[in-house]
Amino acid sequence: MNRRDFMALSSATIAATAFSGTPALGQDASFTKRFASTDQLAAYTRLSALLEHPAIMAHRAGYYPWGGIPECSIFGAEQVIKRGPAFIEIDVRTSADGVPVCVHDETLDRGTTGTGRVDEVSADYIAGLTLRDNLGQATGYSIPTFEDFLDWGENGAMLWLDTKDIDPALLVEMVRARGAESRVIVSAYGREILEHYQELAPDLVYFVPFIEGLGLPDVQSILDTGLNPGHLIGMAGFDLPNMKGTLALAEIDAPALLDVQNIDRRYEPGNVNPNLYTRAVEEGLPFICTDQYSAALDALGITDWA
């Protein structure tokens, strides 16, 4: 998809189509997926497979940018699996005393009732706080630890781990201790981090964006770390895809995640343009990170895991 096409998608002149943009609170159904191995998860997330069954990632665990559901909360993640099949992104940081917690920002000031840098306060301090929603209102929901999310994910929820500053050895240890290898996708930012992960856990499925300054400017540099190309998910870009990188990934059947959060949050819930999602899939970008996961599921007709 070229720049002109994507700019057209974000134009306010496009006629919007109504979708159910709010999470389906209170449903009993649970849309989860269990893979028997990391190889099965890898096969499910190949580009050729996703072109047959597109996949949605619920950004920041399905938070609600218009208030009520805070970022990286287990409550938000529960609404995702009640609404439909989607990968659940969580951000993982580490407290001053070494406990991985799920907080998006490097500081606590915006998203919680606390203050200070996450890596400069104790886990006990963080445990005493609650999350704020995107409008700044305190919600009463506690800040989950990474352990909390891994334990919750035993229900079959698929977790996408946006690793902010967690030590790779600790992450792998915690994932393995719970047998969670086939229900997580691990982000790796930069050559040094990716090489460390390849020494520790070459069997996992990894999200690796192109990062020029950290030694991963292209697909070959990523594969030179020893990463199994069949376990790689790349990054198409934010809103406007990097077509050179996307096509290079396609040559090894690796998908390129397209993050449309900057576009789709411009639409009010219930008034989202379906072309944003359908055109992306038509142009070979069937893995989409979105703030409007409910609308994206509707637009693409995704009613269950493949």
N, C-alpha and C positions, 0 to 999 in steps of 0.2 A: 504494500500500500504506500503510495507516495504522499509527500507533504500536502499537496493540494487536496487529495482525498480526505486526509485526516482533519485538515482545517475545516473542510466542509462539514464534517461530522459534528464539530464543536460549534458550528454557527447557530446563533439564536434564531435564524430564519428557517431552520429545518422544522417541519411540522412534527411535533412530539406525539407519541402514542402512549396511552395510559397503561401502566402496569401496577401491580401491587408492590409498592416500594418499601413497605414496612415489614419487619420480621413477623412471622406467624407465631405470636406468643401463645403458649398454653397448649399447643398440639401435643398429642401423645406419640405420634410417629417419630422415628429417629432414622435419619438417612446416614448410615455409616457404611464403611467398606473395610473388609479384612483381606489382606494379602498373606499368602503362606510364606512368602520370602521377599527379600529385597529385589530379587530378579523379577518377580511378578509385578512389584510396584514399578520397577524400571520399565518393563514391557508396557504397562498401562500408560505410562507417561511418554512414550515415544511419539514423535510427530505424526507418523503414519497412523498410529492408534487414535491420537487426539483429533485428527481430522475426521474420524468416524464418530467420536464421542467427545466433544469439546469439554474442557474443564474450567471451573471457576475457583479462584482463590478469594476468600472473604478477608479483606484487608483489616489488619489489627483486630483479628478475632471477631469480625462481624460487628464492630462498633457502629454507632449511629451518629453521623456527623451533625445531625440536627437535634441532638440531645437525648438523654434518657439511658442509653447504653454506652458505657465507657470503653475505652480501648483496652485490649488484652485482658478482658474479664472472662471468667468461666461462664458467667451469666450470658454474655454476648455469644460465646461459642456454642452454648446450649441452644440459643435461638437459631443459629446457623444450621445445626443438624436437625432441628425440628422443621426448618423451612425447605431444605433440599440438599442435594449432594454438592459439597464444596470442600476444598482444602481450607484449613483454618490457619491463618498466619498469626504467629505470636512473636514478640520481640523479647530477646533474652539478654539481660544484663546481670552483673555480679555485684553484690553488696561489698562493703569494706571488709567484712569478715568471711567472704568467700562463698556466699549463698547465692545461687542463680535465681533471679526474680524476673517477672514478666512486666516490664515497663518500657514504653516506647522511647521516651526522651531520656537524655543522659542526666537530666535533673528531674526532681519530683514536683517542681513548682506548678507546672501547668496541669498535669493530669491527675494529681493526687492532693490530699489535704496536707501533705508535708512539704518540706523545703530541702534544698541541698542536692548535691550530686549523689546519684545512686551509689557510686563506688566510694563514697566518703562517709556513708552512714551504715549502721548495723542492720542486720536482718530483723532484729527485734524491733528497731525503730520503724522499719518499713511495715512490719506485721501489724503495728498499731495504727496504721493509716487506712484511709479508704480512698477509692477512686472518684475522680470528678469526671463528668461527661464533657463533651466537646464545647458546651456552653459555659463551663466552669462551675456547674452545680454539683455539690457532693451527692453521691449516689448511695452510699452505705455499703457498697460492694468492696470486699477486701482485695488487696493486691496479691494475686496468686504467685506462688513460687513456681519455678520450672518443674519441680517435683510434683506440685499440685496438678499442673497441666498434664504431665506424663501419666499420673495416676488416673485423672479424669479421662484421658484418651484411651484407657483400656476398654471403653465402650465401643471402640472401633472408629472413632473420629480420626481423620487424617490431619496431622499437624505439619505446618510449614514453619521451620525454625529460622527466624531472622536473627542470626547470632551477632549481637552488638559487641560484647566484650568477654563472653564466656570462654574459658580455656578449653580447647578442643578435647584434651584428655578427660576432663571432667564431664563434658557433654557426652562423649562416647561411653564413658563408664556408667552414667546415669541411664542412658538409652539402653545399653546392653543389660543392665541390672533388671530392667522391666520387660525385656524381650520386645522392645518397641522398634526394632530396626526397620521393620516393614511398614510402619505407620508414621514415619517422619521423613521429611525432606530437609536437608541441612544446607544452609547457605554458607558459602566459603568466599571470603573477600580477600583476594590477593594471593600471590604465589606462595609465600611462606606459610600462610594458614592452610591453603589447599594441600601443599606437600605434607604438612603435619597430619592432616586428616587422612591422606593416602597411606601414611605409615601406620596409623591407628586403626582405620576402618575403611578399607577400599571397597567393601561390600555395600556401603550405604549409597543412597541416591543424593546427588548434590546439585544445588543451584549455584552457578558460578557466572557472575556478570563479567563482561570485559572491563578491565581496569588498567588503563595505560600506565599510570604511575606506580602500580603495584605488581608489574611484571606479567600481566595477563591481557595483552592488547588484542589477541585474536584466538581463534579456535585451536590452532596448533600449539600455542603457548600453554593453553589449558591442558591439552592432551599430553604435552611433554612432562607434566607432573606425574604421569602414570595413571591418571583417572580413566576408568573404563568409559569409552564414549557412549556406551549403552546405558550409563548411569548419570549422564549429564543433562541438566536443564539449563539453558542459557537465558539471556535477557535481551528482549527486543528493544526495550527503552520505555520511557514515559511518554504516553500519548502518541508521539510520532516515532515509528520504529526505525531502528538502525538496520536498513535493508541489507547492507553488505554482510553484517554479522549474522543476521537472520538467515540469509541464504547459505552462508557457510555452515551454520548449524544444521540446516536442512539436508546438506549433503551427507551428514552422518546420522540422519533421522533423529536429531535432537530438537526438541521444541524450544522456541524463544518466548519467554513470558512477556506479555504486553501489559503494562501497568497503565490503566486509564483513569486513575483516581482524580487527576487534575481536571479532566473533562467531565466525568459523570457526576462529580459532586456539585457541579453547576446547576444540575437539574434538581428540582424539588421531587421528593418521593411521589410516585404515582404519576409522574409526568416526564418519564425518561424516554429518550429516543432509542428505539430498538436497533437502528442502523449502526450505532456505536459498536455493538457487539456482533451483529450478524455480518457486517462488512469485514470486521477483523478476521473472523473465521473464514470467510470467503477468500480472503487474501493470504491465507496460510498461517494465521496467528490464532490457533484454537485454545491457547492457555492464557486466561485473562485474570489479572488482579484488579479488583474493583471494590469501591465503597458501596456500590449498589448491587450487592450480590443477588438480592431477591429479584430485582428487575432483570438482571443479566440471565438468571435461570429461566425466567419467563420468556425473554426475547429469543433465547436459543432453544426453547422447548425441552430443557433438561429436567426430567422428572425423577430420575434415579441414577445411581451409579451404573455404568455399563458392566 
